[in-house]
Amino acid sequence: MGKPTGFQEFNRELPAKTPVAERIKNYKEFVHLYTDEKLNQQSARCMNCGIPFCHSGCPLGNIIPEFNDAVYRKNWEEAYNILSSTNNFPEFTGRICPAPCESACVLGINKPAVAIEEIEKHIIEIAYKNKLVKPTAPLVKTGKKVAVVGSGPAGLAAAAQLVKAGHAVTVYERDDRIGGLLRYGIPDFKLEKSVIDRRLEIMEKDGVEFKINTNVGIDISADELVRSNDAVILAGGSTIPRNLNIPGRELKGIHFAMDFLKQQNKRVSNIEVQGEDIVATDKDVIVIGGGDTGSDCVGTSKRQGAKSIRQFEVMMRPPEQRTKHMPWPTYPMLLKTTSSHEEVDADGHWRHWGIETIEFLGDGQGNLRALKVVDVSWEEDINGRPVAKTVVHGSEREIPCQRVFLAMGFLNPQYEGMLESLGIELDGRNNVRATEKAYRTNVSKVFTAGDMRRGQSLVVWAISEGREAARKVDEFLMGHSVLESKDAVNQFDEVF
């Protein structure tokens, strides 16, 4: 690579962040960019390893060593071309991806991994600055029309690929803005919405047509959509949240995390909020769920001025280092401390593991006043997976709170409406049935991709699915595809 001894000379460093006391005053992004010198040093850490396991760690098959080498040589056009050959939206993944590529980095065996995610973000930001990001649609069109339902990362990736193949693409979104989870599920302090709008402008110049406030199956007939297009891709996401049906669930003050986050994202974008205001200001807040969505609720509650914040997770506290059950280069389930966690309390005493809520308690007037909880312990099988939960005797207690945000994940896509009217078959988990290799549903001309097909997952998986589904649609329409295949770009996945 650019500097064969770089991994020995330089340590992993991440960009500076705006101090907590300052950044919690607003919803702006707070992670700064590297200096030119630091970016050069971090790209130099990429090793000339015989087998780049980072390729298999990345669901997109990003060609990571090659773009690191180009960054080291400051060849920004080459770096951008390599990165964009496998990833339509590096500006999204460079900000909100958990970076499974870094977990598979060979350097990570005995040293901190290469800062791949940050380098990726820097490549795309420099590309925009240097006006390298341009429309790519061909002048000669195929005459084929494709409808994409859902404008999250899977739908946008599919649309971007299909216009590159010369097809006419229309994206349908039931909300009032394009972006899906990117727009209303990710707080602005992690992904400012101007980043999305900048990309949408490029896609519109490519010829993608966007239709908002259009709920397929209600505002427009799903059957008519299929009849009027040569192919349809369903990329509506996994939108039914996991509920906590315990006594007291009807009390006021208990909300799904996405309802809370969506409202605040609208406020930041000066969009009118409909219905009851869901705010954490001056409230004792408990977030139930230990994942990224729960963390986003923590950071948002802090900025809204919550009186206190706690986060509950029913599973036990994850380890800080790999165990024998998490061998390299697999993605390890380790303790994760996010920037939002840093903003509440550095000692982390407000984070609770092995705790289960058994009842919501009211104040006699229909409002939430506290949770009744118990401690739980888990037995593990021989592979280290938790299999049996036991309540700790005598641990029952009450914890005061006036706001609860349920961030326990999503179950499956909404079946009523579009899926039901089309007669779409579901799999055993109530996701749309379609194989990973074909992405075709049981309905002629109808394909599917993203969380709607695979279940709740990562943004990088959604982009990968959108790209692969687009390729299958292109093959269906034309008999062959001019679009890149992940397997063709990166044969490593098929070997390992």
C-alpha positions as CSV (number, residue, x, y, z in Angstrom):
1,M,0.0,0.0,0.0
2,G,1.0,3.7,0.1
3,K,3.2,3.3,3.2
4,P,4.1,-0.3,4.1
5,T,5.2,0.7,7.6
6,G,2.3,3.0,8.3
7,F,0.5,0.6,10.6
8,Q,3.7,0.5,12.8
9,E,4.3,4.3,12.8
10,F,0.8,5.7,13.4
11,N,-1.9,4.9,16.0
12,R,-5.6,5.0,15.3
13,E,-7.0,8.5,15.8
14,L,-10.5,9.7,15.3
15,P,-11.4,13.3,14.5
16,A,-12.1,15.7,17.3
17,K,-15.6,16.4,18.5
18,T,-17.3,19.6,19.7
19,P,-17.2,19.5,23.5
20,V,-20.3,18.1,25.1
21,A,-21.3,21.3,26.9
22,E,-21.5,23.1,23.5
23,R,-22.9,20.4,21.2
24,I,-25.9,19.6,23.4
25,K,-27.2,23.1,22.9
26,N,-28.1,22.3,19.3
27,Y,-28.8,19.5,16.8
28,K,-25.9,20.1,14.5
29,E,-23.3,17.4,13.6
30,F,-20.3,17.7,15.9
31,V,-17.7,15.4,14.5
32,H,-15.0,17.4,12.8
33,L,-12.8,16.5,9.8
34,Y,-9.2,15.3,9.9
35,T,-6.5,17.7,9.0
36,D,-4.8,16.8,5.8
37,E,-1.8,15.4,7.7
38,K,-4.0,13.2,10.0
39,L,-6.1,11.9,7.0
40,N,-2.8,10.9,5.3
41,Q,-1.6,9.1,8.4
42,Q,-4.8,7.2,9.0
43,S,-5.0,6.0,5.4
44,A,-1.3,4.9,5.8
45,R,-2.3,2.5,8.5
46,C,-4.0,0.2,6.0
47,M,-1.7,-2.8,5.7
48,N,-0.6,-4.6,2.6
49,C,-2.3,-7.7,4.0
50,G,-2.5,-10.9,1.9
51,I,-6.2,-11.3,2.3
52,P,-8.3,-8.1,3.0
53,F,-11.0,-9.5,5.3
54,C,-12.5,-6.0,5.4
55,H,-14.1,-6.8,2.0
56,S,-16.1,-9.6,3.5
57,G,-16.9,-7.6,6.6
58,C,-18.6,-4.9,4.4
59,P,-22.0,-5.9,3.1
60,L,-21.4,-3.7,0.1
61,G,-18.0,-5.3,-0.7
62,N,-16.3,-2.0,-0.6
63,I,-12.8,-2.1,-2.1
64,I,-11.2,-0.7,1.0
65,P,-7.4,-1.2,0.6
66,E,-7.5,0.4,-2.8
67,F,-9.3,3.5,-1.8
68,N,-7.1,3.9,1.3
69,D,-4.1,3.8,-1.0
70,A,-5.6,6.4,-3.3
71,V,-6.3,8.6,-0.2
72,Y,-2.7,8.2,0.9
73,R,-1.5,9.4,-2.6
74,K,-4.1,12.2,-2.4
75,N,-5.7,11.1,-5.7
76,W,-9.2,12.1,-4.7
77,E,-10.8,11.3,-8.0
78,E,-9.5,7.8,-8.0
79,A,-10.5,7.3,-4.4
80,Y,-14.0,8.5,-5.1
81,N,-14.3,6.3,-8.2
82,I,-13.3,3.2,-6.3
83,L,-15.6,4.0,-3.4
84,S,-18.6,5.0,-5.5
85,S,-18.3,1.8,-7.6
86,T,-19.7,-0.2,-4.7
87,N,-21.5,2.4,-2.5
88,N,-24.1,4.9,-3.8
89,F,-24.2,6.9,-0.5
90,P,-20.8,7.1,1.3
91,E,-22.0,10.3,3.0
92,F,-24.6,8.2,4.8
93,T,-22.5,5.1,5.7
94,G,-19.6,7.3,6.6
95,R,-21.7,8.9,9.4
96,I,-24.2,6.2,10.7
97,C,-22.8,2.8,9.8
98,P,-21.5,0.6,12.7
99,A,-18.5,-0.3,10.4
100,P,-18.5,-4.1,10.3
101,C,-15.5,-3.7,7.9
102,E,-13.4,-2.4,10.9
103,S,-14.3,-5.5,12.9
104,A,-12.9,-7.6,10.1
105,C,-9.8,-5.5,9.6
106,V,-6.6,-7.6,9.8
107,L,-4.8,-4.9,11.8
108,G,-7.6,-5.3,14.4
109,I,-6.2,-8.7,15.4
110,N,-3.7,-7.1,17.7
111,K,-4.1,-3.3,17.2
112,P,-6.9,-0.8,16.8
113,A,-8.4,-1.2,13.3
114,V,-8.0,1.2,10.5
115,A,-10.5,4.1,10.7
116,I,-12.3,3.0,7.5
117,E,-15.6,4.7,8.2
118,E,-14.0,8.1,8.8
119,I,-11.8,7.8,5.7
120,E,-14.9,6.9,3.7
121,K,-16.7,10.0,4.9
122,H,-13.7,12.2,4.0
123,I,-13.5,10.8,0.5
124,I,-17.1,11.7,-0.3
125,E,-16.9,15.1,1.4
126,I,-13.7,16.0,-0.6
127,A,-15.4,14.6,-3.8
128,Y,-18.4,17.0,-3.2
129,K,-16.0,19.9,-2.6
130,N,-14.0,19.1,-5.8
131,K,-17.3,18.7,-7.8
132,L,-16.6,15.1,-8.6
133,V,-20.1,13.9,-7.6
134,K,-22.1,14.3,-10.8
135,P,-25.2,12.7,-12.5
136,T,-24.3,9.4,-14.2
137,A,-27.5,8.5,-16.1
138,P,-26.9,7.6,-19.8
139,L,-28.3,9.8,-22.6
140,V,-29.8,6.7,-24.3
141,K,-32.8,5.4,-22.4
142,T,-34.3,1.9,-22.4
143,G,-37.9,3.0,-22.4
144,K,-38.6,0.9,-19.3
145,K,-40.5,2.3,-16.3
146,V,-39.8,1.2,-12.7
147,A,-41.6,2.2,-9.6
148,V,-39.8,2.1,-6.2
149,V,-42.0,2.1,-3.1
150,G,-40.1,3.6,-0.2
151,S,-37.4,6.2,-0.1
152,G,-35.2,4.9,2.6
153,P,-31.6,3.8,1.9
154,A,-32.7,0.6,0.0
155,G,-35.2,2.4,-2.2
156,L,-32.8,5.3,-2.9
157,A,-30.0,2.8,-3.8
158,A,-32.2,0.9,-6.1
159,A,-33.4,4.1,-7.8
160,A,-29.9,5.4,-8.2
161,Q,-28.8,2.1,-9.9
162,L,-31.8,1.8,-12.1
163,V,-31.4,5.3,-13.6
164,K,-27.7,4.5,-14.2
165,A,-29.0,1.6,-16.3
166,G,-31.1,4.0,-18.4
167,H,-34.6,3.2,-16.9
168,A,-37.2,5.8,-16.0
169,V,-37.6,5.6,-12.2
170,T,-40.3,7.0,-9.9
171,V,-39.9,6.8,-6.1
172,Y,-43.1,6.8,-4.0
173,E,-42.9,8.0,-0.4
174,R,-45.9,8.1,2.0
175,D,-44.3,10.8,4.2
176,D,-43.9,14.5,3.5
177,R,-40.2,14.3,2.7
178,I,-37.9,11.9,0.9
179,G,-35.4,9.8,2.9
180,G,-37.4,7.3,5.0
181,L,-35.4,6.3,8.1
182,L,-32.5,8.6,7.1
183,R,-34.9,11.6,7.2
184,Y,-37.0,11.0,10.3
185,G,-35.3,8.2,12.2
186,I,-31.7,9.5,12.5
187,P,-31.2,12.6,14.6
188,D,-29.6,15.6,12.9
189,F,-26.7,15.6,15.2
190,K,-25.7,12.3,13.5
191,L,-26.9,13.1,10.0
192,E,-27.8,16.6,9.1
193,K,-30.6,16.6,6.5
194,S,-28.7,18.9,4.2
195,V,-26.6,15.8,3.5
196,I,-29.6,14.0,2.2
197,D,-30.9,16.9,0.2
198,R,-27.5,17.3,-1.5
199,R,-27.7,13.7,-2.7
200,L,-31.4,14.0,-3.8
201,E,-30.5,17.0,-6.0
202,I,-28.0,14.8,-7.8
203,M,-30.6,12.0,-8.2
204,E,-33.1,14.4,-9.6
205,K,-30.6,15.6,-12.2
206,D,-30.2,12.0,-13.1
207,G,-33.9,11.8,-13.8
208,V,-35.3,10.1,-10.7
209,E,-38.8,11.4,-10.0
210,F,-39.9,11.6,-6.4
211,K,-43.6,11.6,-5.3
212,I,-44.2,12.4,-1.6
213,N,-47.4,12.1,0.5
214,T,-48.3,9.0,-1.6
215,N,-49.2,6.0,0.3
216,V,-49.3,3.1,-2.2
217,G,-52.4,1.0,-1.5
218,I,-54.3,4.0,-0.1
219,D,-53.5,7.2,-2.2
220,I,-52.8,5.1,-5.2
221,S,-53.9,1.6,-6.1
222,A,-51.1,-1.0,-5.7
223,D,-52.5,-3.0,-8.7
224,E,-52.5,0.1,-10.9
225,L,-48.9,0.8,-9.9
226,V,-47.9,-2.7,-11.1
227,R,-49.9,-2.4,-14.3
228,S,-48.5,1.0,-15.2
229,N,-44.8,0.0,-14.7
230,D,-42.6,-2.6,-16.2
231,A,-41.3,-3.5,-12.7
232,V,-41.9,-2.5,-9.1
233,I,-39.5,-2.7,-6.1
234,L,-41.0,-2.7,-2.7
235,A,-38.6,-1.1,-0.2
236,G,-40.9,0.1,2.5
237,G,-38.8,-1.0,5.4
238,S,-39.7,-2.8,8.7
239,T,-42.1,-0.4,10.2
240,I,-44.0,-2.2,13.0
241,P,-42.3,-1.5,16.3
242,R,-41.9,-4.1,19.0
243,N,-44.4,-3.2,21.8
244,L,-44.2,-3.9,25.5
245,N,-47.7,-5.2,26.4
246,I,-47.6,-5.1,30.2
247,P,-50.1,-3.7,32.7
248,G,-50.3,0.1,32.5
249,R,-49.4,0.3,28.8
250,E,-52.3,2.7,28.2
251,L,-50.9,5.4,30.5
252,K,-50.0,8.8,29.0
253,G,-46.2,9.3,28.6
254,I,-45.3,6.0,27.0
255,H,-44.2,6.4,23.3
256,F,-42.5,4.4,20.6
257,A,-39.0,5.7,20.0
258,M,-39.5,6.5,16.3
259,D,-42.5,8.7,17.1
260,F,-40.3,10.7,19.5
261,L,-37.4,11.0,17.1
262,K,-39.6,11.8,14.1
263,Q,-41.2,14.8,15.8
264,Q,-37.9,16.3,16.9
265,N,-36.4,15.9,13.4
266,K,-39.4,17.7,12.0
267,R,-38.9,20.6,14.5
268,V,-35.3,20.9,13.5
269,S,-36.3,21.1,9.9
270,N,-39.1,23.6,10.7
271,I,-41.8,21.2,9.6
272,E,-45.1,21.4,11.5
273,V,-45.7,18.6,14.0
274,Q,-49.1,17.0,14.0
275,G,-50.8,15.6,17.1
276,E,-49.6,15.4,20.6
277,D,-46.2,16.9,21.3
278,I,-43.8,14.2,22.6
279,V,-41.1,15.9,24.5
280,A,-38.7,15.0,27.4
281,T,-38.2,18.5,28.8
282,D,-38.1,18.5,32.6
283,K,-39.1,14.8,32.7
284,D,-37.5,11.7,34.3
285,V,-36.9,9.7,31.1
286,I,-36.4,6.0,30.7
287,V,-35.4,4.5,27.4
288,I,-36.2,0.8,27.1
289,G,-33.8,-0.8,24.6
290,G,-30.0,-0.7,24.4
291,G,-29.4,-0.3,20.7
292,D,-28.7,2.7,18.4
293,T,-32.3,3.9,18.4
294,G,-32.3,3.9,22.2
295,S,-29.0,5.9,22.1
296,D,-30.6,8.4,19.7
297,C,-33.4,8.8,22.2
298,V,-30.8,9.5,24.9
299,G,-29.1,12.2,22.9
300,T,-32.4,13.8,21.9
301,S,-33.7,13.8,25.5
302,K,-30.5,15.4,26.7
303,R,-30.9,18.2,24.1
304,Q,-34.5,18.7,25.1
305,G,-33.5,19.2,28.7
306,A,-34.7,16.0,30.4
307,K,-34.5,16.1,34.2
308,S,-32.9,12.7,34.3
309,I,-32.2,9.9,31.8
310,R,-31.9,6.1,32.2
311,Q,-31.5,3.4,29.6
312,F,-32.6,-0.2,30.2
313,E,-31.5,-3.4,28.5
314,V,-33.0,-6.7,29.4
315,M,-29.9,-8.6,28.2
316,M,-26.7,-8.7,30.3
317,R,-23.9,-6.2,29.9
318,P,-21.8,-7.1,26.8
319,P,-18.1,-7.7,27.1
320,E,-15.6,-5.0,26.2
321,Q,-13.3,-7.3,24.4
322,R,-13.8,-10.3,22.0
323,T,-14.5,-13.6,23.7
324,K,-13.9,-17.1,22.4
325,H,-17.5,-17.0,21.1
326,M,-16.7,-13.9,19.0
327,P,-13.6,-14.8,17.0
328,W,-12.0,-12.4,14.6
329,P,-13.1,-11.5,11.8
330,T,-16.8,-11.9,12.9
331,Y,-18.8,-8.9,14.0
332,P,-18.5,-8.9,17.8
333,M,-21.4,-8.0,20.1
334,L,-19.3,-5.7,22.4
335,L,-20.2,-2.9,24.8
336,K,-20.8,0.2,22.8
337,T,-20.6,3.7,24.2
338,T,-21.9,6.2,21.8
339,S,-21.5,10.0,21.6
340,S,-25.0,10.3,23.2
341,H,-23.9,8.1,26.1
342,E,-20.9,10.4,26.6
343,E,-23.2,13.4,26.8
344,V,-25.2,12.1,29.8
345,D,-22.6,10.8,32.2
346,A,-19.1,9.5,31.7
347,D,-19.3,6.9,34.4
348,G,-22.4,5.2,32.8
349,H,-24.2,4.5,36.1
350,W,-27.5,5.5,34.4
351,R,-27.2,2.6,32.0
352,H,-28.8,-0.6,33.3
353,W,-28.4,-4.2,32.0
354,G,-30.3,-7.3,33.1
355,I,-33.3,-5.3,34.0
356,E,-36.9,-6.1,33.0
357,T,-39.9,-3.8,33.2
358,I,-43.0,-5.7,34.4
359,E,-45.5,-2.9,34.9
360,F,-46.2,0.8,34.1
361,L,-47.5,2.6,37.2
362,G,-49.9,5.6,37.0
363,D,-50.6,8.6,39.1
364,G,-54.4,8.0,39.3
365,Q,-55.1,10.5,36.6
366,G,-53.9,8.4,33.6
367,N,-50.3,9.7,33.6
368,L,-47.2,7.6,34.0
369,R,-45.4,8.1,37.3
370,A,-43.0,5.1,37.6
371,L,-41.9,1.7,36.3
372,K,-42.0,-1.5,38.3
373,V,-38.9,-3.5,37.4
374,V,-37.0,-6.7,38.4
375,D,-33.4,-7.8,37.8
376,V,-32.8,-10.8,35.6
377,S,-29.9,-13.1,35.0
378,W,-29.2,-15.3,31.9
379,E,-27.9,-18.7,31.3
380,E,-25.7,-19.2,28.2
381,D,-25.4,-22.2,25.8
382,I,-22.1,-23.6,24.7
383,N,-21.9,-20.9,22.0
384,G,-22.3,-18.1,24.5
385,R,-25.8,-17.3,23.5
386,P,-28.3,-16.4,26.2
387,V,-31.0,-19.0,26.4
388,A,-32.7,-18.9,29.8
389,K,-33.8,-15.9,31.8
390,T,-34.2,-16.0,35.6
391,V,-35.7,-13.3,37.7
392,V,-33.5,-12.3,40.7
393,H,-35.5,-13.0,43.9
394,G,-36.3,-9.9,45.9
395,S,-35.2,-7.4,43.2
396,E,-38.6,-5.9,42.5
397,R,-38.7,-2.1,42.9
398,E,-40.1,1.1,41.5
399,I,-38.3,3.7,39.5
400,P,-39.9,7.1,39.0
401,C,-40.4,8.4,35.5
402,Q,-42.8,10.5,33.4
403,R,-41.6,9.5,30.0
404,V,-40.8,6.1,28.5
405,F,-39.5,5.6,25.0
406,L,-39.7,2.1,23.6
407,A,-36.7,1.4,21.5
408,M,-36.9,-2.4,21.3
409,G,-36.6,-2.8,17.5
410,F,-39.0,-3.5,14.7
411,L,-40.9,-6.7,14.0
412,N,-41.9,-6.6,10.3
413,P,-43.3,-4.5,7.5
414,Q,-46.9,-3.3,7.6
415,Y,-49.1,-5.8,5.8
416,E,-52.4,-3.9,5.6
417,G,-52.7,-1.8,2.5
418,M,-50.1,-2.4,-0.3
419,L,-48.8,-5.9,0.6
420,E,-52.3,-7.2,1.4
421,S,-53.9,-5.8,-1.8
422,L,-51.1,-7.3,-4.0
423,G,-51.4,-10.7,-2.3
424,I,-47.7,-10.7,-1.3
425,E,-46.5,-13.8,0.4
426,L,-44.7,-13.4,3.7
427,D,-42.0,-15.6,5.3
428,G,-41.9,-17.1,8.8
429,R,-41.0,-13.8,10.3
430,N,-43.7,-11.9,8.5
431,N,-41.3,-10.2,6.1
432,V,-41.8,-10.2,2.4
433,R,-40.8,-13.6,1.0
434,A,-38.0,-13.4,-1.6
435,T,-34.6,-15.0,-1.9
436,E,-31.5,-13.0,-1.5
437,K,-30.3,-14.0,-5.0
438,A,-33.5,-13.2,-6.9
439,Y,-35.3,-10.5,-4.8
440,R,-38.5,-11.5,-6.6
441,T,-41.8,-11.8,-4.8
442,N,-44.6,-14.2,-5.7
443,V,-46.3,-11.4,-7.7
444,S,-45.2,-11.0,-11.3
445,K,-43.0,-7.9,-11.9
446,V,-42.7,-7.2,-8.2
447,F,-39.4,-7.3,-6.4
448,T,-38.4,-6.4,-2.8
449,A,-35.3,-5.2,-1.0
450,G,-34.0,-3.9,2.4
451,D,-35.6,-4.3,5.8
452,M,-39.0,-5.2,4.2
453,R,-37.3,-8.4,2.9
454,R,-34.5,-9.2,5.4
455,G,-36.0,-7.7,8.6
456,Q,-34.6,-4.9,10.7
457,S,-30.9,-4.4,9.8
458,L,-28.1,-1.9,9.1
459,V,-28.2,1.0,6.6
460,V,-25.3,-0.6,4.8
461,W,-27.3,-3.8,4.3
462,A,-30.2,-1.7,3.0
463,I,-28.0,0.0,0.4
464,S,-26.5,-3.4,-0.6
465,E,-30.0,-4.9,-1.0
466,G,-31.2,-2.0,-3.0
467,R,-28.3,-2.3,-5.4
468,E,-28.6,-6.0,-5.8
469,A,-32.4,-5.8,-6.3
470,A,-31.8,-3.2,-9.0
471,R,-29.5,-5.4,-10.8
472,K,-32.0,-8.3,-10.8
473,V,-34.7,-5.9,-12.1
474,D,-32.3,-4.8,-14.9
475,E,-31.8,-8.4,-15.8
476,F,-35.5,-9.0,-15.8
477,L,-36.2,-6.1,-18.1
478,M,-33.3,-6.4,-20.5
479,G,-32.2,-10.0,-20.3
480,H,-28.8,-9.0,-18.9
481,S,-27.5,-6.2,-16.7
482,V,-25.0,-3.4,-17.1
483,L,-25.0,-2.8,-13.4
484,E,-22.1,-3.8,-11.1
485,S,-22.5,-7.0,-9.2
486,K,-21.0,-7.2,-5.7
487,D,-19.8,-10.7,-6.5
488,A,-18.2,-9.6,-9.7
489,V,-16.4,-6.6,-8.1
490,N,-15.3,-8.6,-5.1
491,Q,-14.8,-12.4,-5.5
492,F,-13.5,-12.6,-2.0
493,D,-17.1,-13.1,-0.6
494,E,-17.5,-16.3,-2.6
495,V,-14.3,-17.8,-1.3
496,F,-14.5,-16.9,2.3
